[in-house]
Amino acid sequence: MSEHVPKVILIDMLDSIDAISQFTACIDYSEFLANRMVRDAVYRNIEVLGEAANRMPDYFIEQHPEIEWRKLISARNAFIHGYDKINDKIVWNIVQNLPTELKPKLDKLIESI
């Protein structure tokens, strides 16, 4: 498999995190709850983030255990298959943590490729 594939996937993942950050930059939790368009956009980007993680080659996942790949994939599955059970408090927690916890790790991986 080509070495550029992980980089392309990482770029997709970072793009989703950036989109989530932009959609929620100037709002608080109550505004998030009140704005269905923002919620739907965030849900969609969490799905994309998890789908990208799911497409990452196994060798790359094994080489980079600092990324919680399975959690990302599980979140995607919960949104796709358990859409009627989405807990917006958990979603908001994800929104708050992605830019500070996951994004720097992904940035570092891209720089190393």
C-alpha positions as a Markdown table, in Angstrom:
| # | Residue | x | y | z |
|---|---|---|---|---|
| 1 | Met | 0.0 | 0.0 | 0.0 |
| 2 | Ser | 1.2 | 3.4 | -0.8 |
| 3 | Glu | 2.7 | 5.5 | 2.0 |
| 4 | His | 0.6 | 8.5 | 0.9 |
| 5 | Val | -2.6 | 6.8 | 2.0 |
| 6 | Pro | -2.1 | 7.4 | 5.7 |
| 7 | Lys | -1.3 | 11.0 | 5.1 |
| 8 | Val | -4.4 | 11.5 | 3.0 |
| 9 | Ile | -6.5 | 9.9 | 5.7 |
| 10 | Leu | -4.9 | 12.0 | 8.4 |
| 11 | Ile | -5.6 | 15.2 | 6.4 |
| 12 | Asp | -9.3 | 14.1 | 6.2 |
| 13 | Met | -9.3 | 13.6 | 9.9 |
| 14 | Leu | -7.8 | 17.0 | 10.6 |
| 15 | Asp | -10.2 | 18.6 | 8.2 |
| 16 | Ser | -13.1 | 17.1 | 10.2 |
| 17 | Ile | -11.7 | 18.4 | 13.4 |
| 18 | Asp | -11.2 | 21.8 | 11.9 |
| 19 | Ala | -14.8 | 21.9 | 10.6 |
| 20 | Ile | -16.1 | 20.9 | 14.1 |
| 21 | Ser | -14.0 | 23.6 | 15.7 |
| 22 | Gln | -15.3 | 26.2 | 13.2 |
| 23 | Phe | -18.9 | 25.2 | 13.6 |
| 24 | Thr | -18.7 | 25.5 | 17.4 |
| 25 | Ala | -16.2 | 28.3 | 17.9 |
| 26 | Cys | -18.6 | 31.0 | 19.0 |
| 27 | Ile | -21.2 | 29.0 | 20.8 |
| 28 | Asp | -21.8 | 27.3 | 24.1 |
| 29 | Tyr | -23.5 | 24.1 | 25.0 |
| 30 | Ser | -27.0 | 25.6 | 25.1 |
| 31 | Glu | -26.6 | 27.2 | 21.7 |
| 32 | Phe | -25.3 | 23.9 | 20.4 |
| 33 | Leu | -28.5 | 22.2 | 21.6 |
| 34 | Ala | -30.6 | 24.9 | 20.1 |
| 35 | Asn | -29.1 | 24.8 | 16.7 |
| 36 | Arg | -29.9 | 21.7 | 14.8 |
| 37 | Met | -27.9 | 22.7 | 11.8 |
| 38 | Val | -24.7 | 22.9 | 13.9 |
| 39 | Arg | -25.5 | 19.7 | 15.7 |
| 40 | Asp | -26.0 | 17.9 | 12.4 |
| 41 | Ala | -22.8 | 19.3 | 11.0 |
| 42 | Val | -20.9 | 18.2 | 14.0 |
| 43 | Tyr | -22.5 | 14.7 | 14.0 |
| 44 | Arg | -21.5 | 14.3 | 10.3 |
| 45 | Asn | -17.9 | 15.3 | 10.9 |
| 46 | Ile | -17.6 | 12.9 | 13.8 |
| 47 | Glu | -18.9 | 10.2 | 11.4 |
| 48 | Val | -16.3 | 11.2 | 8.8 |
| 49 | Leu | -13.5 | 11.3 | 11.4 |
| 50 | Gly | -14.4 | 7.7 | 12.5 |
| 51 | Glu | -14.8 | 6.5 | 9.0 |
| 52 | Ala | -11.4 | 7.9 | 8.1 |
| 53 | Ala | -9.9 | 6.1 | 11.2 |
| 54 | Asn | -11.6 | 2.9 | 10.1 |
| 55 | Arg | -9.9 | 3.2 | 6.6 |
| 56 | Met | -6.4 | 3.6 | 8.1 |
| 57 | Pro | -4.2 | 0.6 | 7.2 |
| 58 | Asp | -3.7 | -1.8 | 10.1 |
| 59 | Tyr | 0.0 | -1.5 | 10.0 |
| 60 | Phe | -0.3 | 2.3 | 10.6 |
| 61 | Ile | -2.8 | 1.8 | 13.5 |
| 62 | Glu | -0.4 | -0.7 | 15.1 |
| 63 | Gln | 2.5 | 1.7 | 14.7 |
| 64 | His | 0.6 | 4.6 | 16.3 |
| 65 | Pro | -1.2 | 3.4 | 19.5 |
| 66 | Glu | -1.1 | 7.0 | 20.8 |
| 67 | Ile | -4.2 | 7.5 | 18.7 |
| 68 | Glu | -7.4 | 6.0 | 20.1 |
| 69 | Trp | -8.4 | 4.5 | 16.7 |
| 70 | Arg | -11.0 | 2.2 | 18.1 |
| 71 | Lys | -12.7 | 5.0 | 20.1 |
| 72 | Leu | -13.0 | 7.1 | 16.9 |
| 73 | Ile | -14.4 | 4.1 | 15.0 |
| 74 | Ser | -16.8 | 3.3 | 17.8 |
| 75 | Ala | -18.0 | 6.9 | 17.9 |
| 76 | Arg | -18.7 | 6.8 | 14.1 |
| 77 | Asn | -20.6 | 3.5 | 14.6 |
| 78 | Ala | -22.7 | 5.0 | 17.4 |
| 79 | Phe | -23.7 | 7.9 | 15.2 |
| 80 | Ile | -24.5 | 5.8 | 12.2 |
| 81 | His | -26.3 | 2.9 | 13.9 |
| 82 | Gly | -27.4 | 4.5 | 17.2 |
| 83 | Tyr | -28.5 | 7.9 | 15.9 |
| 84 | Asp | -31.6 | 7.7 | 18.1 |
| 85 | Lys | -29.5 | 7.3 | 21.2 |
| 86 | Ile | -27.0 | 10.2 | 20.7 |
| 87 | Asn | -26.1 | 11.9 | 24.0 |
| 88 | Asp | -25.4 | 15.6 | 23.3 |
| 89 | Lys | -23.5 | 16.0 | 26.5 |
| 90 | Ile | -21.0 | 13.4 | 25.3 |
| 91 | Val | -20.9 | 15.0 | 21.8 |
| 92 | Trp | -20.2 | 18.4 | 23.4 |
| 93 | Asn | -17.4 | 16.8 | 25.4 |
| 94 | Ile | -16.0 | 15.3 | 22.2 |
| 95 | Val | -16.2 | 18.7 | 20.6 |
| 96 | Gln | -14.3 | 20.3 | 23.4 |
| 97 | Asn | -11.5 | 17.7 | 23.5 |
| 98 | Leu | -10.8 | 17.0 | 19.8 |
| 99 | Pro | -8.8 | 20.2 | 19.1 |
| 100 | Thr | -6.7 | 20.0 | 22.2 |
| 101 | Glu | -6.2 | 16.2 | 22.5 |
| 102 | Leu | -6.4 | 14.6 | 19.1 |
| 103 | Lys | -5.4 | 17.4 | 16.7 |
| 104 | Pro | -1.9 | 17.8 | 18.0 |
| 105 | Lys | -1.3 | 14.1 | 17.8 |
| 106 | Leu | -2.5 | 14.0 | 14.2 |
| 107 | Asp | -0.4 | 17.1 | 13.3 |
| 108 | Lys | 2.6 | 15.4 | 14.7 |
| 109 | Leu | 1.9 | 12.2 | 12.6 |
| 110 | Ile | 1.5 | 14.2 | 9.4 |
| 111 | Glu | 4.8 | 15.9 | 10.0 |
| 112 | Ser | 6.5 | 12.6 | 10.4 |
| 113 | Ile | 5.3 | 11.2 | 7.1 |
